[in-house]
């Protein structure tokens, strides 16, 4: 296991000696360096959040100015047309890529190491894919319980009741964004920057920290659970291989499985429903088997978390102003995504 992004990797027993000193005592100067590291992460996330909102607001304004408006089907579900799908999915992904490019330019970071293939392993990749798909099913089950709990109190997660316009062009752009563009953009930010920066301090902390942030940024409780759960194996395989290529592939497969039903729905709605139902037990069972075998063989190991790491992670993280601000924003978005159940609209 290696901390990636450290000139080829270093043993997991200690953080980089040239970055932070090995002693347990945290000097004021060291605290400042670590806090700057967390602030850098927070600033990247804030920049991404602001850019997404600016681009999306501008896009929606142009969309409405062109005389477009949201339509609803006979069941009251919002119909997402080509331009709306492009804005809601494509703009955030493109924003992530733009922020990553600016980050590399400002910090003079060479992203080539993020695409290193020397430590990639096909078996490791397949195992991670099935673990990701297992957590995907766990998140679906959790979402059902949340939906039931909210519904019993007259609440729902708003903006989730929509359908894709039955048009080849709209379906094609939705699939392209979901399976290709979004995974690349999100992995560049959350494993390429957030995880890499946090791993300079502690590998284990970086895994869960990046997973939490990845979950919170989705802005609603359903995707928050999914983002957090799959964020753990995505971070682990990234640290182990020293590359974001495996996490991009796993992320693409995760989104592809979610999109399969949508693709099939274009041709046969009944078949799409069957596929959605079948995927849950199949990937759940395979995932459990893979996890049990992996733990038995010792293939899944977390980096150590010593007193050295404890004093340099959460205690200093909570003093980072940018991380506090972006975390509050993320939590606010999740809370405000929940509202009273609205009456359905029809056309």
Secondary structure, DSSP 8 states (H G I E B T S, - for coil): ---TTSTT---TTS--TTTS-SSSS--HHHHHHHHHHHHHHHHHHHHHHHHHHHHHHHHHHHHHHTT---EE-TTS-EEE-HHHHIIIIIHHHHHHHHHHHHHHHHHT--GGGGG--TT--HHHHHHHHHHHHHHHHHHHHHHHHHHHHHHTTTEEETT--EEE-S-HHHHHHHHHIIIIIHHHHHHHHIIIIIIHHHHTT-HHHHHHHHHHHHHHTT-SHHHHHHHHHHHHHHHHHHHHHT-SHHHHHHHHHHHHHHHHHHHHHHH-HHHHHHHHHHHHHHHHHHHHHHHHHHHHHT--------HHHHTTTHHHHTT-HHHHHHHHHHHHHHHHTEEE-------
